[in-house]
Amino acid sequence: MSIVSTINWKRLASVFVPGVLIAAISIYVLGFRPAPSPEPKVLPGKALAAYDDLYPIRADDTGSLYLDRELFVKAVNYLSEHPSPRAIADLIYLGNSNNVTLLLDGPTKAKYLMLTQQPDYAALAEVDREKDRIFQSYADIVNGIGQTFAGTPIEIVLHDTRNPLRSIVAVQNPISGRRLGDTNTNFGIQLIKNYSYGEGQGQAKGGSFISYNLTLKDGRAVKSTTIPIFHDVYGLIGFICINIDISKLDKKHPDEVANFVENF
């Protein structure tokens, strides 16, 4: 009896592989990132995503994400009257990343520009302009690990969670067909909100979502892991997601299993 037929490769893929990847990421981050500040400088207030009735990223009937102009205007008006540094920083980051001023009328644009001049945000403008630098180390992790598993159905993706409309910063082995600059998913938005609710309630930052089941639009079964990325100033800024197509890793598809083992 062959080794391929006696080993449960679906179980290997769903349990062992995510563990290997998470361990590699942890070693990289702990080994090469500077020690965190003993006094975190997270912006006060709730994240924009924690405001259910203000968060302007919505999904249409097909699940595609879009920027809801009316909600964005509502958020500008509300935060102008009830300032929250964290939510304002998120709103401006989202707006500037998507040229939102082109969608705003004169009075709303004036309020939006006033928000950018508030001391709490003005001091952080330079940090926002350094998005590429902030994400570069994580992109190196994603690209390096992804290329290590080239030829396997192991997708690894880096998301910018503060701009879900242009979410994907790095991607390797795209089993889902996603590309750089693509949006996040409706499920991803729900995860962003879940983390935001926790922070808003003063809870711990939260851990990773390990080895959960998803189904792609074409029906393929996927085992996924989502690892949140937190910034000392902004809180949640990104996700590293591992997605493994396990739909054919069983004894009914010996050729697919053999190909997986050979490339792995």
C-alpha positions in Angstrom: 0.0 0.0 0.0 1.5 3.4 -1.0 2.3 6.1 1.4 -0.1 8.5 -0.4 -3.0 6.2 0.2 -2.3 5.7 3.9 -1.8 9.3 5.0 -4.8 11.6 5.4 -3.4 14.5 3.3 -6.5 16.6 3.8 -5.9 16.5 7.5 -2.2 17.3 7.0 -3.1 20.3 4.8 -5.8 21.6 7.2 -3.8 21.3 10.4 -0.1 20.9 9.8 0.4 23.4 7.0 -1.2 26.4 8.7 0.8 25.6 11.8 4.0 25.6 9.8 3.2 28.9 8.2 2.1 30.6 11.5 5.3 29.4 13.2 7.4 30.8 10.4 5.6 34.1 10.5 5.9 34.3 14.3 9.6 33.5 14.2 10.2 36.2 11.6 8.2 38.8 13.5 9.6 38.1 16.9 13.1 37.7 15.6 13.4 40.8 13.4 10.9 43.4 14.6 11.9 45.8 17.3 10.5 45.2 20.7 7.1 46.9 21.2 6.9 50.2 23.1 6.1 49.6 26.8 3.5 52.3 26.5 1.3 51.7 23.4 0.2 54.8 21.6 -3.0 53.5 20.1 -5.3 56.4 19.1 -8.1 57.0 21.5 -11.7 56.2 20.5 -13.3 53.4 18.5 -12.2 52.3 15.0 -14.4 53.5 12.2 -15.5 49.9 11.5 -17.0 49.7 15.1 -19.7 52.3 14.1 -22.3 50.1 12.4 -24.4 53.0 11.2 -21.4 55.0 9.9 -19.0 52.5 8.3 -19.2 53.4 4.6 -17.9 50.1 3.1 -20.9 47.9 2.1 -21.5 44.8 0.0 -24.0 44.7 -2.9 -26.3 41.7 -3.7 -23.4 39.9 -5.4 -21.1 40.4 -2.4 -18.9 43.0 -4.1 -17.7 45.8 -1.9 -18.3 49.5 -2.6 -18.0 52.9 -0.9 -21.4 54.1 0.2 -21.3 57.9 -0.4 -24.3 58.6 1.8 -22.7 56.8 4.7 -19.4 58.5 4.1 -21.1 61.9 4.3 -22.9 60.8 7.4 -19.6 59.8 9.0 -18.1 63.1 8.1 -21.0 65.0 9.7 -21.1 62.9 12.8 -17.3 62.9 13.5 -17.2 66.7 12.9 -19.6 67.0 15.9 -18.4 64.1 17.9 -14.6 63.8 17.3 -13.0 60.4 17.8 -9.3 60.5 16.8 -9.2 56.8 15.8 -12.3 56.9 13.7 -11.3 60.2 12.1 -7.9 58.7 11.2 -9.6 55.6 9.6 -12.1 57.8 7.7 -9.4 60.1 6.2 -7.2 57.1 5.3 -10.1 55.5 3.6 -11.2 58.7 1.9 -7.7 59.7 0.7 -7.0 56.2 -0.6 -10.1 56.3 -2.8 -10.2 60.0 -4.0 -13.4 60.5 -2.0 -13.3 64.3 -2.4 -14.4 63.9 -6.0 -17.7 62.4 -4.6 -18.4 65.1 -2.0 -20.4 68.3 -2.3 -18.9 71.7 -1.3 -20.0 71.8 2.4 -19.2 68.2 3.0 -15.8 68.5 1.4 -15.1 71.5 3.6 -15.9 69.5 6.7 -13.8 66.6 5.5 -10.8 68.9 5.0 -11.3 70.4 8.4 -11.1 66.9 9.9 -7.7 66.5 8.3 -6.5 69.7 10.0 -7.3 68.5 13.5 -4.1 68.2 15.6 -4.7 64.5 16.4 -4.8 63.6 12.7 -2.3 66.2 11.4 0.4 64.8 13.5 -0.2 61.3 11.9 -0.4 62.4 8.3 3.3 61.4 7.7 2.6 57.9 9.1 -0.3 57.5 6.6 2.0 58.5 3.8 4.4 55.7 4.8 1.9 52.9 4.2 4.2 51.1 1.8 7.0 51.1 4.3 4.8 49.9 7.1 3.6 47.0 5.0 6.9 46.1 3.4 8.1 43.7 6.1 4.8 41.8 6.0 4.8 41.7 2.2 8.3 40.2 2.4 7.0 37.5 4.7 4.0 36.7 2.5 6.1 36.7 -0.7 8.9 34.6 0.8 6.6 31.9 2.4 4.3 31.9 -0.7 7.2 31.3 -3.1 8.4 28.5 -0.8 5.2 26.7 -1.5 5.0 27.6 -5.2 3.1 25.0 -7.2 0.8 24.0 -4.3 -2.8 25.2 -3.7 -1.6 27.2 -0.7 -2.6 30.8 -1.1 -1.1 33.5 1.2 -2.5 37.0 1.1 -1.6 40.3 2.8 -4.6 42.7 3.3 -4.7 46.4 4.2 -7.8 46.3 6.4 -8.1 50.1 6.6 -8.8 50.3 2.9 -11.0 47.2 2.0 -11.6 48.6 -1.5 -7.9 48.2 -2.4 -7.2 45.6 0.1 -4.6 43.2 -1.3 -1.0 44.4 -0.8 0.7 41.1 -1.6 -0.5 37.6 -2.8 1.2 34.4 -3.7 -0.3 31.2 -5.3 -3.7 32.8 -5.9 -6.0 29.8 -5.9 -9.0 32.2 -5.7 -7.9 34.3 -8.7 -7.3 37.4 -6.7 -4.7 40.0 -7.7 -2.8 43.0 -6.2 -5.2 45.9 -5.5 -8.3 43.7 -5.3 -11.0 44.3 -2.7 -11.4 42.4 0.5 -14.5 40.1 0.8 -17.8 40.5 2.7 -16.5 37.9 5.1 -13.3 39.9 5.6 -15.4 43.0 6.4 -17.2 41.0 9.1 -13.8 40.0 10.6 -12.6 43.6 10.5 -15.8 44.6 12.4 -15.3 41.8 14.9 -11.8 43.0 15.8 -13.0 46.6 16.0 -15.9 45.7 18.4 -13.4 43.9 20.7 -11.0 46.9 20.8 -13.9 49.3 21.3 -15.0 47.3 24.4 -11.5 47.4 25.9 -10.9 43.7 25.2 -7.6 42.2 24.2 -6.6 42.7 20.6 -7.7 39.2 19.8 -5.9 36.2 18.3 -5.8 34.5 15.0 -8.7 32.6 13.4 -7.1 29.2 12.9 -8.1 26.5 10.3 -11.7 27.4 9.6 -13.7 26.2 6.6 -14.7 28.4 3.6 -16.3 27.6 0.3 -15.2 29.5 -2.9 -17.8 30.7 -5.4 -17.1 27.7 -7.6 -17.8 25.3 -4.8 -14.3 24.4 -3.8 -13.6 23.6 -0.1 -10.9 25.8 1.4 -9.3 25.6 4.8 -8.3 29.1 6.0 -6.4 30.9 8.7 -6.4 34.7 9.4 -3.7 36.4 11.4 -4.4 40.0 12.4 -1.7 42.7 12.2 -1.7 45.5 14.8 0.1 48.8 14.7 1.2 50.8 17.8 -0.8 53.8 16.7 -3.8 52.6 14.7 -4.6 49.2 16.1 -5.7 46.7 13.4 -4.1 47.6 10.1 -4.0 44.3 8.2 -4.5 40.5 7.9 -2.2 37.8 6.7 -4.6 35.1 5.3 -3.6 31.5 4.4 -6.1 29.7 2.2 -5.6 26.0 1.2 -7.7 24.4 -1.5 -8.4 21.0 0.0 -11.2 20.0 -2.4 -9.1 17.4 -4.1 -6.7 16.3 -1.4 -8.3 12.9 -0.8 -8.1 9.3 -2.0 -10.5 10.1 -4.9 -7.9 12.3 -6.5 -4.5 10.5 -6.2 -2.9 12.6 -9.0 -3.7 15.8 -7.2 -2.4 14.4 -3.9 0.8 13.2 -5.5 1.3 16.6 -7.2 0.7 18.4 -3.8 3.2 16.1 -2.1 5.8 16.6 -4.8 5.6 20.4 -4.8 5.3 20.6 -1.0 
